[in-house]
Amino acid sequence: MDQSSQRHYEGVLIQRLLDCATSCKRCAASTVEKPGITSMDYCVKIIRDCAELCFATAKLLTRNSELGHELLPLCHKICLQSAEECRKQEHAHCKECEEECTQCAEECHAHLDASLHQMAMM
């Protein structure tokens, strides 16, 4: 993969991370605003963690930090957990968050696979 393609591919990943983080923040805020929903406390904690990790990873990748790539397995994991928790809920914002988290997990996984394949070719 040439550098131009690499930058484009990383740009797609960064945008996916930002979209996921934004969706998680919106979902958490919508849930917190509903009084008496204590059964969703764990879900809110997970999606807040997901938002923070995805935002941080996107920032690091934007700066070309090697640490950003090291966080991708964690992003993949927390996005899958967040999607699973949101899948249990019936609110529209939860369904949107589930979709964004699933797509982000897939993008992180694809990027990890591509990175491993690229290292194997060296």
C-alpha positions in Angstrom: 0.0 0.0 0.0 1.5 3.4 -1.0 1.6 6.3 1.4 -1.4 8.1 -0.2 -3.6 5.0 0.1 -2.3 4.5 3.7 -3.3 8.1 4.6 -6.7 7.7 3.1 -7.3 4.4 4.9 -6.2 5.9 8.2 -8.5 8.9 7.5 -11.4 6.6 7.1 -10.5 4.9 10.4 -10.1 8.2 12.2 -13.5 9.4 10.9 -15.1 6.1 12.0 -13.6 6.5 15.5 -14.9 10.1 15.7 -18.3 9.0 14.5 -18.5 6.3 17.1 -17.3 8.5 19.9 -19.9 11.2 19.0 -22.7 8.6 18.8 -21.7 7.2 22.2 -21.6 10.6 23.8 -25.0 11.4 22.3 -26.4 8.1 23.5 -25.1 8.5 27.0 -26.4 12.0 27.3 -29.9 10.9 26.0 -30.0 8.1 28.5 -28.8 10.2 31.5 -31.5 12.7 30.8 -34.2 10.1 31.3 -35.0 9.9 35.1 -35.4 6.6 36.7 -33.4 4.5 34.2 -31.0 2.8 36.5 -31.0 -0.5 34.6 -28.9 1.2 31.9 -26.2 2.4 34.3 -23.7 -0.2 33.1 -24.5 0.6 29.5 -23.8 4.3 30.0 -20.5 3.5 31.7 -19.4 1.3 28.8 -20.4 3.7 26.1 -18.7 6.6 27.9 -15.5 4.6 28.1 -15.9 3.8 24.4 -16.4 7.5 23.5 -13.3 8.5 25.5 -11.1 5.7 24.1 -12.2 6.3 20.5 -11.7 10.1 20.8 -8.2 9.6 22.3 -7.2 7.0 19.6 -8.4 9.3 16.8 -6.4 12.2 18.2 -3.2 10.0 18.5 -3.7 8.7 15.0 -4.2 12.2 13.6 -0.8 13.1 15.1 0.8 9.9 13.6 1.5 8.6 17.1 2.5 4.9 17.2 0.5 4.7 20.4 -2.7 5.2 18.4 -2.1 1.9 16.6 -1.5 0.2 19.8 -4.9 1.3 21.1 -6.8 -0.2 18.2 -7.3 -3.7 19.8 -8.8 -1.9 22.9 -11.0 0.2 20.6 -12.2 -3.0 18.9 -13.0 -4.6 22.2 -14.8 -1.7 23.8 -16.8 -1.0 20.6 -18.0 -4.6 20.5 -18.9 -4.4 24.2 -20.8 -1.1 23.7 -22.6 -2.5 20.7 -23.7 -5.5 22.7 -25.0 -3.4 25.6 -26.8 -1.0 23.2 -28.4 -4.0 21.4 -30.2 -4.9 24.7 -31.9 -1.5 24.7 -35.0 -0.4 22.8 -34.3 3.4 22.4 -33.6 4.8 19.0 -30.4 6.5 20.2 -29.2 3.1 21.5 -29.8 1.5 18.1 -27.9 4.2 16.4 -25.0 3.9 18.9 -25.0 0.1 18.4 -24.7 0.6 14.6 -21.8 3.1 14.9 -20.0 0.9 17.5 -20.3 -2.2 15.3 -19.0 -0.3 12.2 -16.1 1.1 14.3 -15.2 -2.3 15.6 -15.2 -3.7 12.1 -13.0 -0.8 10.9 -10.5 -1.3 13.7 -10.4 -5.0 13.0 -9.8 -4.4 9.3 -7.1 -2.0 10.0 -5.4 -4.4 12.4 -5.6 -7.2 9.8 -4.2 -4.9 7.2 -1.3 -3.9 9.5 -0.5 -7.5 10.3 -0.6 -8.4 6.6 1.7 -5.5 5.8 4.2 -6.5 8.5 4.2 -10.1 7.2 5.1 -8.9 3.7 8.2 -7.1 5.0 
